[in-house]
């Protein structure tokens, strides 16, 4: 916090943190309801979409409610899905599972393959045309509280901090105040994390659960490109007790969006999600899709996987949580943007009505009531047991039972023979001891299908001013070497997909030292989630720093 720092302030009806699908949808809906409302959207990326990364097959349900004429308006939902495949991989062979055996909502007919970053850029254009003020490169670094403990705004635009304190170009930032403040930072946002703790928003929900999604964008020749193809795989190279799988979508200008998801409750501390992804691409059933192609972009981000059981209280004094800040991802469908858009709309409608009634700074309980009556909750309720099944029974048995459970819930409107299964512990707590597992020796990358971390980070276009303080904060600097290294083999060097964390030794192989290369960070926030000692806090760097994702 920054008590004692004097800042100018700007007043708005609603201040929104994060120009993702939820934040932009909220801004647009506010202006649709009342054009006179003043709305500001803060975005930590250098431009809208710079930090947005998703698969993505997009269910147009949310955007169709926001803009029924989205096609006429030119929304970049480029390629309709024309073919679905779901494949179970083994070390040598593969088996295509029948799509008819899966619940109808798992079928992607009627959905679109697109770049979610480009969709957000388009949403920002619509928002600005309605009079929304969008401030890219203005990271919201902390919340501002009012006299009664309510959130009354955020601090944004702090620049010029150095490792030794304020530098010659220091700017303390400004306070943006709102009658209500919407937090749409995405997964594991730093302000949302503070507010959840301050107001006890998660006290009545299950522990939050996450995965890490690592993505590459390829451009392939015409004879390999299959526009509209959506392929998902599970199985090899992960073992049955490690949840995860892949996606591969053909769209646009001969693009293949390909990614790998590993559930972060994995036990083996020697596992590297990045290297599992690189190894997966060498499977014959997978490699054929990249023949003659070229990798052109790379990125990673955490994915909210807790589902309905892990959703915190959605409102707090002075504001609400939106989209991935609340955890609205449908894990079996690998989709969340439609739910995020709807959440922004519901929050906007609640806030607009409250402001019209002369209210401000109180609890928007109407948002929770809208969520409870919405198709978002109904959708999440149907799939609520899928993730706990995988955690409890493993990929094969858990996947089969979970499919039966989803069919039952789909046909009955939500009934399950199992009731509602619980998430019993956080992902960091699932990490096993290094001595109980064999280290994994991964194949060296060939530079054709598989690559190393540093060349991958280069393709993320990430950049951080080296003179600023590291935005990755250690609560206790001694823990990585004194605790995590002997107990867990210091898994930060493995779970991080960007080579941020290293353990360095002297020439004699002694005196280990923990090094943080924060310049490499792609803002996936996995370290904040998976560190077994919960010793790392991800915070926002100075505005605009981080990755710059094109078409991701």
Phi, psi and omega in degrees: 000167187226053178299143178092347178278127179272131182224152169286159179231154177231138185253134178223163171289314180224131174250130184240127179261111177110119178261053171266190182301321183289314182295318180291322177296320178298315180298316180296315182295323176301317181286329175295322181286313182215102182300342182276350177294140177263127187226130176240138177240125178258135181228124183286339178286163181294335173211163175299132181094346184298327182252011181271126178220126176204171185314287000221131162261122189251125170282120185283007185303314182292312183293332178290330175285324181287315179225091179304335181257035186299330179295315179296329181280354175084029177301136186278052168270092200281313195232113176292143176291127180247341180211131178251137172224138174231117190239134173264120183263138168247175181303329182244316187244194182206160179220121176281124179275142183290128180293333181292340180280351182263152177305148185305327182290349175278346177280138185264011176302130182091355177261168187232139172272131184200171168270116179295329176300318179290327174297319178293323176299320178292317177300322179296321177297318179295320181296314181295326177296335178271355178104009176288137176267119181247131183240088175288157181072015181240086181289131173279115188262339179197160177274154175245132185251146179272182186295338181256016179086004180279157173282121180248356180170193178219159172266133180218154173081032174280122181228159172083011174284138175245176180296340181257006181120195181300130178268185183295336180256023184298133172234124186286354182085182180232158173261124174258115182259144177220155171299328173219149180238124179259129179255108179233052186284349188092194185295133172053043178295148186289323178286318178301321180299318178294316183291323177300319179288316184296318185257004179062039187291339183256009186294334182253011180241166178290163175304145177289145181235149186217163166232169170247130176251124180246129190231144170233150172246125179245156170239127190237160180293164182302323185286349177257331186290131179230083185304132179092359179279130174237118182240132173235143177229157170220169182101222183308141010268002180282148175281174188292338181266003179245112184284148177157184180168187187236165168226152177210119185232130178260125183201171170059221185273071181060031179275143167237111175273121185229137181207166181227134181244131173239125178292133189279008171269020178294152188264323187288111183289349179273357183285139176240107180305321179301314183286331173298319178298313181296321179294320181303324184294344181273355177296136183304326180290340182260314188302329183299335182283349183248006184303120179076007183268176181223132176283129185238349179205158183211149174188175179204154175199156174284155181235132176286124185235001186290331179070202189304320185294335186259000180292125180283177170302130190278344183236155175215168181302112177099358181182190185215165172258137181242156166050229183291342174295335177262334178097051185265019180286136171269102189296311181299327179276347186054048182217145176207347186294325179293321176291323179297315179300315180296322179297319177297320179295316180296319178295320179298317181295322178293317181291318180299319179293320180295317179295320178298332179272005177085014181270161172192151173069008181257193183266124180275071180296338179298331177296315177297319179297320178295318178299316182299331181264003191266165173291342177295310180294320179300317180295316181291330179294322181296326184255015191299334184264356186297311180293313177301326177299315180296318181295323186276319190247353182091175188294312186289301182290316179297322178294319180292314179294320179298323178295317176300317182295319179293321176301314180300313181295322179296317184284335184253358182082020174129352181292143174222137175296340183263000186070226175239112180286154185255151163269123189264340180205160179286166184294325179298324181291342182280348185292127180276172179280144183300324183293342183269000183225150176277134175303146181263126176261110183270147177298148175291141179295146181265355180074004178246305175255325184240151189218168177268172185292318187291320177293332177290313179302324178304322182283352176275351181058032182281147181206134174225136176298120186292343183279345183281161175297147177299133180276359175258109191257130174267124177294322176224108184299343182278341188298316183306317182271322185281331186242302188292325182292308180289328184274318189238002184074018186047078186289353179302326181290345181254317182284337178288127182271012186229010178066031181287321189251133179223150167249116184254146180237160176282182185299335180271004182074024182241181174052064180299145180227136180268125182240137178247111176267073189296341179298335182280347192300131177256013173066033178283333177072014179300323182298322179296331184269312194266344181306120188296338178263000183050049186255355184248128173248121173277126177235168181284132170286179179296147193309136177092342181284157181119197181288162171228092188273124171263130174058029183256000000 
